[in-house]
Amino acid sequence: MKTPKVGFVSLGCPKALVDSERILTQLKTDGYQVASDYDGADLVVVNTCGFIESAVQESLDAIGEAMS
């Protein structure tokens, strides 16, 4: 069975970055390998916040890019 690969993008404040590191650590523990790009990923995680309107748009743009 092939090792699943995860693509990851973290947007927002330093707290979101810390959360992203924790999520990535857990995914690696669970057997995921980090993909170098979205095309090589079986799963893409976009960790973000939306406290301000520009952050919401940036998040939506990142999600759209990951889905394309």
C-alpha angles and dihedrals in degrees: 000000000000121000111254115240126216128202115206137193125180120198131178138024130005090262089060089052091053090048090050092053090052092049092049091048090053093046090052090049088052090055104265122140119214111245119221091223141010093257091063094046128101089194132022122203120197110193111192147136131227108206094130130036095244090054090052091053092046089052093050091048091052092048091049091050091049091051095049 
